[in-house]
Amino acid sequence: MSGGSFNYLYNRLDNGNPIETSTLSILEKMSEWLQQQDQKAASDEIERVYLELLKINSRVYELAQNNDFIQLVKAVEWWCSNDIGVEEFEDEWVKYIARKEVAR
């Protein structure tokens, strides 16, 4: 099964990388480069955005570390990739809702 219709989002959520880590890395390097060019204000602004994205990434990771949510996202990807049908997706959706109700 391929399941990659949405670039394997469920794997990124599960691994703590909802925001592409390359974006974060590039911003970090950009800020460092600006520091070396004596452009502190610009470097600080890039670093501020980097740190905000890092916080968002961490928060999304915390929210997504609910295996039920990851399974739902996975089912959407697999359905869109034609690896499963609507029936399997709907089964996963029903399970998700039931598990969510139990957790309340």
N, C-alpha and C positions, 0 to 999 in steps of 0.2 A: 504494500500500500504506500502510495506516495504522500498524500495528505498535505502537500505544500502549496495549496492555493493562496494562502496568505503568508507566504515566505516562512512557514513553520513557526508562526507566532507562539503556539503553545510551548515550543521548546525554549524560546527566548523568555517567556514568562516563567517557566519552570527553572531556568538557569539564572534568573535574576537580571536579565538584559532586555527589558521592554524597549528601552531606548538603545539604539545601536551603539555598542561600546566604541566603535571607531569614531563616531561623532564626538563622544566625550574625550577620547584620546586626542583627537585633532584640536579641540578647543583648549585642552590642557597644554599641548605643544605650542599652540598659537600664543597663549598667554605668556609662556616661558620665553618665546622668541621676542615678543614685544618688550619684556623685561630687559632682555639683553640689548635691545635697541634704545634703552632709556625712555621708553614710552609707558611709564608707570600707570597713568590714568587709563589708557586704553587697555593695558594688560589687566588692570584691576577689574575693568568692565567685562572683559572676556572671562576672567576667572569667576566673577559674580554669576554670570549666566551658567558657566560650567557647574558651579556648586549648586545652583538651583536645579539644573537638570539632573545632577547626581542625587539630590534629595527626592525629586520626582521619581527617578528610577527606583530608588530604595522603597519609596512608598508604594509604587505600583507592584513591586516585587512582594512586599508584605501582603498586599491585598490579594495578589494572585497565588500566593502560596497555599491557597485553598485548592487541594487536588480536585475537588468537584468542579471548580471553575475551569481549571486547566483541561479537564476531560470534556467539558462543554465546548470550549474553544477548539479542542482537537476534533470533536465531532463535526463542528461547522466546517473546519478545513477539509476533513475527509469527505464530507458530503459534497462540498463545492468541487473537490477533485474527482468526484464520481467513484471514490473508493468505498463509500457506503451509500445507501439509499436514504430517502426521506424517512422511512420507517425506523431505521437504526438511529437517525438523528433524533426523531421524536421520542424514541425510547430513552435516549440519553437525556433529553430535555425533561422528561417526566421524572427520571431518577434525580436529576439536578434539583428540581423543584421540591421533590419529596425530602431529599437530604437537607435542603435549605430550611424547610419547615421544621424538621426534627432539631436542627441546630438552634432554633429560636428559643 
